[in-house]
């Protein structure tokens, strides 16, 4: 058995909220976006304001360039997670 739906939250301090209101707004705007944990490093880099050769804005949940249409494939079977969930909700 696998668990595919995992609760996810981003906690920030009051000081972070004060100094980064733009990022707080981006977090609020991303609440309903689909996300997989393999994109977590890109999100963390974005939250920290770090740009490096490994950072892909299209994989950071809070980035305006985030690719909401990226296929989310299950590693063990390479099945499209969103398609599986769609068909499960029809049954």
C-alpha positions in Angstrom: 0.0 0.0 0.0 1.2 3.5 -0.8 0.3 6.9 0.5 0.1 9.4 -2.2 -1.7 12.3 -0.5 0.5 13.9 2.1 -0.4 17.0 4.0 2.0 19.8 3.3 2.4 23.2 5.0 5.0 26.0 5.0 5.7 27.6 8.4 7.4 31.0 8.6 8.4 33.1 11.5 6.8 36.6 12.2 10.2 38.1 11.3 10.2 36.3 7.9 6.6 37.6 7.3 7.8 41.1 8.1 10.8 41.0 5.9 9.4 39.0 3.0 5.8 40.0 2.4 6.2 39.3 -1.4 7.1 35.7 -0.6 4.2 35.4 1.8 1.8 36.5 -1.0 3.4 33.9 -3.4 2.9 31.2 -0.7 -0.8 32.2 -0.3 -1.3 32.2 -4.1 0.1 28.6 -4.4 -2.2 26.9 -2.0 -4.2 24.9 -4.5 -1.4 24.0 -6.9 -0.5 20.3 -7.3 2.9 19.5 -5.9 5.2 16.5 -5.5 8.0 16.2 -3.0 10.7 15.8 -5.7 10.2 19.6 -6.3 10.9 20.4 -2.6 14.6 21.4 -3.2 13.5 24.0 -5.7 10.9 25.4 -3.3 13.4 25.6 -0.5 15.9 27.5 -2.7 13.2 29.9 -3.7 12.1 30.5 -0.1 15.7 31.2 0.8 16.2 33.5 -2.2 19.0 31.3 -3.5 19.7 31.2 -7.2 22.1 28.6 -8.5 22.6 26.3 -11.4 20.3 23.6 -9.9 17.4 25.9 -9.2 14.5 25.5 -11.7 11.8 28.2 -11.1 9.3 26.0 -13.0 9.6 23.4 -10.2 9.2 25.8 -7.2 5.6 25.7 -6.0 5.6 29.5 -5.1 7.3 30.7 -8.3 5.3 32.5 -11.0 7.0 30.2 -13.5 5.8 27.0 -11.7 4.7 24.4 -14.2 1.3 23.2 -12.9 0.9 21.0 -16.0 4.1 19.0 -15.4 3.3 15.3 -15.3 3.5 13.8 -11.9 4.6 10.3 -12.4 4.7 7.6 -9.8 8.2 6.3 -9.5 7.5 2.6 -9.2 5.1 2.4 -12.2 5.6 5.7 -14.1 1.9 6.1 -14.1 0.4 9.6 -14.3 -0.7 10.4 -10.8 -3.3 13.0 -11.9 -4.9 10.6 -14.3 -5.1 7.9 -11.6 -6.8 10.3 -9.2 -9.2 11.6 -11.9 -10.4 8.0 -12.7 -10.6 7.1 -9.0 -12.9 10.1 -8.4 -15.2 8.9 -11.3 -15.7 5.5 -9.7 
